Amino acid sequence: MQSQLFGQTGWTVSRLAYGGWRLDGPEGHPLNDGGVVGIRAVLSAADAGYTVFDLADIYGGGESERIFGLALRQRPGLRSHLRVVSKCSIRRSGDSGSAAPYRYDASAEYIIRSVEGSLTRMGISELDVLLLHRPDYLLQPDEVARAFDQLRQSGKVREFGVSNFRPSQVTALQRACSRPLVTHQVQISLVYREVLDDGILDQCLTDRITPMAWSPLARGDLLLGEIPGAPKLRSVLNAVATELGVPPAIVAVAWLLRHPASILPVVGSVQPDRIEALSTATACPMSHETWYRLLEATRGSRLP
């Protein structure tokens, strides 16, 4: 798999990340298989050349992180070859009392407690990157910055980033932080294209922040689901795939990789053959003209 730099860290990482959202099964439908499927997926991703592994304290109620840790223990030495990313700030309803609502929490106390829980579940001593999963409306940048500094000084987290923030929120947090934020994870695909116009990718380019694309195939809707303009988009997607001699999913991921912001798509399949197949997207050619051809198809009209 091809590689790229990650933010301002100086790290060279795989051009695709592996996402652990479904290591324990689809949301609300746990596999209860002792982690067999998830462990196999993690090890398959490592074998296919993925070096960035993306998790979150909320995935499977922490079970995805635990399964990832089991995979690491099955293959001693693997941890040293990976960049482990996890996220916090989403809290489920009732987690601190029956009256507690579903909410976002970027308080220093919760950030630090969440990291300690993630490390325990994964059986590791340090996260390479911690992201705030969603922007807490009550977020206080100086408080978050202090939590980040404490976690770094204690050796529990090396670098920090955000997920699903507006550019103005990134700027406010960055001004308070002593170190540059290294990544911004947002929803990007041929179906969800808002980041092309909302300033997020522009900010990533300017500030050397690596954008991570969650759900690069729109949770499968791009290929199989009901989406606006699906017939036209799929017709063009299939035509390009035929021309390039690759499956449509490879084209969709290659479309993201073509952007100059060096988007890092997060692949979430648990099927080993699919995990490996998607890794070939990093070698799929995508011309300027083909990129715009796909954009026009998904827009449903020519550019103004």
Buried (B, 14 or more C-beta within 10 A) or exposed (E): BEEBEBBBBEBEBBBBBBBBBBBBBEEEEEBEEEBEBBBBBBBBBBEBBBBBBBBBBBBBEBBBBBBBBBBBEEBEEBBEEBBBBBBBBBBEEEEEEEEEEEBBBBBBEBBBBBBEBBBEBBBBEBBBBBBBBBBBEEBBBEBBBBBBBBBBEEEBBBBBBBBBBBBEBBBBBBEBBEBBBBBBBBBBBBBBBEBEEEBBBBBBBEBBBBBBBBBBBBBEBBBEEEBEEBEBBBEBBBBBBEEBEBBBBBBBBBBBBBBEBBBBBBBBBBEBEBBBBBBBBBEBEBEEEBBEBBBBBBBEEEEE
